[in-house]
Amino acid sequence: MVGGGVDPATPLERTIATVWSEALGRERVGVTDNFFDLGGHSLLLVAVQNRLQAVLGRPVAIMELFAYPSVRTLAARLGDGAGAATVTPGAVPAGLSPAERAARQREASARRRSAGGRTP
């Protein structure tokens, strides 16, 4: 399920989910949803980066946003939760290689274009 599956459990997860929801124009974002599968793209990610930095009051590297594309993995990376050391980049969705992830991002962009949505 894409778009709001699992609710945020921590304050940092709630903050990230809220920023993503606003940027993506979605009512809700689940913690296991992939930013790019929800319609996110690199230009939108820069806006998310700026908003997160303003809200959190600390730097957030753009590469972290690419490497940790779910609310849960990003929150763990940014230090919310004991599992931060065990989360691996690109953990969501599980089992996809970088090439497969790129292909899914291209497919999502093509679907948005054919549906009349915004394009990257």
Residue, then its C-alpha position, 0 to 999 in steps of 0.5 A: m500500500v502506498g500512501g499512509g500505511v503505517d502511522p508515525a510512532t515518534p516525534l521525529e517520524r511525525t515531523i518528517a511525515t508532516v513535511w513530506s505530506e505538505a511537500l507531496g500534497r498528500e493527506r498522510v504519509g506512512v512511515t514505510d512509504n517511499f518518497f519517490d513512490l509517492g511522487g517525489h522527485s529530486l527537485l521536490l527533495v531539495a524543498v523537503q531538505n530546506r523545510l526539514q532543516a528549518v523545522l529541525g534546526r540542524p543540517v540535513a544532507i541531501m544524500e541522506l534524503f536519497a539514501y533513506p527514502s522512507v520516514r522510518t529510515l530517515a528518522a533512524r538515520l537522523g537519530d530518532g530510535a535505537g535502530a539507527a545503526t542497523v538501518t541500511p540505505g535504501a532499505v525501503p522497499a526491501g530487496l531492490s537494487p539501485a537500478e531497480r529503484a531507478a526504474r521504479q522512479r522512472e515508471a512513477s514519473a511516467r504514470r504521473r505524466s500520463a495522468g496529467g500530474r506534475t513532472p520532475 
